[in-house]
């Protein structure tokens, strides 16, 4: 009798665990919230949301990807709504097609209003495209 109950408990726990893992991975999705073409002649840029709006609310993590050229980031400032700005220095070089490591949002969830970047495009390329991603 005890063995049968133990078997049922293990079976039920397995079903619950598989359901939790399946629903967590389905809800966790990275999306591009904005992108901008940057020029080698400019040392920095700020990507702003539309007036009075935020890029996306309830962001848990963010990251930046690069296309078209290698980009050396010296400073990235994530500007949050009703939260302290998050300054990241010495990110290093992100190769074309690569991305930065994910950065946690302040608190559990936050709203991003803009991203300021200081950069240098490498290998004599005239432009590159940076994309800001969010995990909601």
WOGIZI-V914331 format. One record per residue. N is the residue number from 1. SS is DSSP state (alpha for helix, beta for strand, coil for the rest). OMEGA is omega in whole degrees, -180 to 180 (* if undefined). Layout:
BEGIN
n/ss/omega
N/SS/OMEGA
N/SS/OMEGA
END
This chain:
BEGIN
n/ss/omega
1/coil/-180
2/alpha/179
3/alpha/179
4/alpha/178
5/alpha/178
6/alpha/178
7/alpha/178
8/alpha/-179
9/alpha/178
10/alpha/179
11/alpha/179
12/alpha/178
13/alpha/179
14/alpha/179
15/alpha/179
16/alpha/-180
17/alpha/179
18/alpha/178
19/alpha/180
20/alpha/179
21/alpha/-180
22/alpha/-179
23/alpha/179
24/alpha/-179
25/alpha/179
26/alpha/-178
27/alpha/-178
28/coil/-179
29/coil/175
30/beta/177
31/beta/176
32/beta/-180
33/beta/174
34/beta/174
35/beta/-179
36/beta/173
37/beta/179
38/beta/-177
39/beta/179
40/coil/-179
41/coil/179
42/coil/179
43/coil/-177
44/beta/175
45/beta/173
46/beta/179
47/beta/-176
48/beta/172
49/coil/177
50/coil/-178
51/coil/176
52/coil/-178
53/coil/174
54/coil/176
55/coil/-176
56/beta/177
57/beta/176
58/beta/176
59/beta/176
60/coil/178
61/beta/176
62/beta/176
63/beta/180
64/beta/174
65/beta/-176
66/beta/175
67/beta/173
68/coil/-180
69/coil/173
70/coil/-178
71/beta/176
72/beta/179
73/beta/176
74/beta/180
75/beta/174
76/beta/179
77/beta/175
78/beta/-177
79/beta/-175
80/beta/176
81/coil/178
82/coil/176
83/coil/177
84/coil/176
85/coil/-179
86/beta/-178
87/beta/179
88/beta/-180
89/beta/177
90/beta/176
91/beta/-179
92/beta/-177
93/beta/174
94/beta/-180
95/coil/176
96/coil/-177
97/coil/-178
98/coil/-179
99/beta/177
100/coil/173
101/coil/178
102/coil/179
103/beta/180
104/beta/174
105/coil/177
106/coil/-177
107/coil/-180
108/coil/-179
109/coil/-178
110/beta/178
111/beta/-179
112/beta/-179
113/beta/177
114/beta/178
115/beta/177
116/beta/-179
117/beta/168
118/beta/-169
119/beta/171
120/beta/177
121/beta/-174
122/coil/175
123/coil/176
124/coil/175
125/coil/-178
126/coil/-177
127/beta/172
128/beta/177
129/beta/175
130/beta/178
131/beta/175
132/beta/-176
133/beta/176
134/beta/173
135/beta/-178
136/coil/*
END
